Amino acid sequence: MMSWILSRGGGICRAFGVFLAATVTAGCSSASANFSQYPGFVDYFAGHPRSSVLPTGDEQDLLRRHRPRWMLPPGHAGAVDFYRDYIANGVLVDGKGAMVSSPVTPAMLNAHRNDPGAVFTHRAVRGSPPVAPVVFARIDRERFEATGHSPRCLTLLTYNIVFRTSGLPAGLGTWTAGALGVIADLGDWHQLDHYTAAMLVLDESEAPVMLRLQQHHHQRVWVFGADLPSPSDGRPVIDVAIRSNELYPHADGRTRHRSIPMPTPDRMRYLLGFGPAPMWSADDITDGRDEADPALAFLPHDDAFYGFQGWLGERRRLPGRDGPPGADYNTLPALAPASLQLAAGYWREGNREDLAAVEAGFAHAAALAAFATARRAVLAGVLEQVSAPPAATTDCGSTARP
């Protein structure tokens, strides 16, 4: 996740393919500033402080009831337990370069979560007993408003599945893969994949109505009943891509999916099916055969897993290979509100109206918020086709996504 051209952990100096290989001799190294320090995050989280409260018993039951079914490709290394497996085996250094601890405990990591210079480096221990994987589940409530539509009170169930490493897409061209493979491990492009998140959106009757999956540097949203069949048991089935770990709705057999790095108008044109493959693109490949059943665990929203401002993986010389910050730093600050992420991520292949909107919206960063705000009306209209709004909408609950 977040592994090619732009890494959330490392900043904006990014390249790909032959150009990436050339940066080794050109001296383009990892950026000094963590993505958590991107302008706008400090103000956003100051105005939307993270909660220190765990989900209630009823909320935890709801999260368990709708937990996704994760389908892995043959030979996949599988998910890990972020704290007991990944963080427990490594070294934490603070922003001044002083070692904090090895091994590292959850308390130690949280004590340094606001240090943007802190670096945790994972050190896998060969032959150590296996640790059962864990998915972190959280619940948020969002008032979704759009001009010309009734406001909605949506419940957001987010599940972060965690992988030890993140690799490049398995559909890289042979020449590009060969060039990159000379200088790096394509299956270990950077340490830690935890942006791999599935969000299941429930309506006021707690029926699943939307699915949002993080894919590289953008989110993709589907409306159940319009774009995807509703899960019969309330549990979406999700494929994990070979090597990159990107998430896709389950498809039988080996399936190729168009993927891009940072969205731009020409790259989005390709994703929507209206343009040729741009130079910087590669297919993700899924082959979901082996179902994983990680245990669910619950953290307060202010835990370091979500809010760590430093690097949660080794810093490496090549651009794009630094470990990421916390899982909350999964998009640009302009799209931090969940309602904007849902709206910006809703587009349909082959839809020319959607094409015009996303081309304009991804033309430059300053257009993102206005683009997402306008797209809320489109998403609200489709949502109303499958889920009628209640007669009256009042308070949407006390749990608000930061």
Secondary structure, DSSP 8 states (H G I E B T S, - for coil): ---SS--TTT-S----HHHHHHHHHHT----SS-GGGSTTHHHHHHHS--------HHHHHHHHHT--EEEE-TT------IIIIIITSEEEE-TTS-EEESS--HHHHHHTTT-TT-EEEE---TT------EEEEEEEEEEE--TTS--EEEEEEEEEE-EEEE---TB--HHHHHHHHHHS-TT-SEEEE---EEEEEE-TTS-EEEEEEEETTEEEEEEBTTTB---TTS--EEEE-TTT--EEE--SSSEEEEE-SS--HHHHHHHTTSS---SS-EEEEE---EEE--EEE---TTSHHHH--SBSS---SSTT-S----TT-SS-GGG-SHHHHHHHT---TT-HHHHHHHHHHTSSGGGHHHHHHHHHHHHHHHHHHHS---S------S-B--
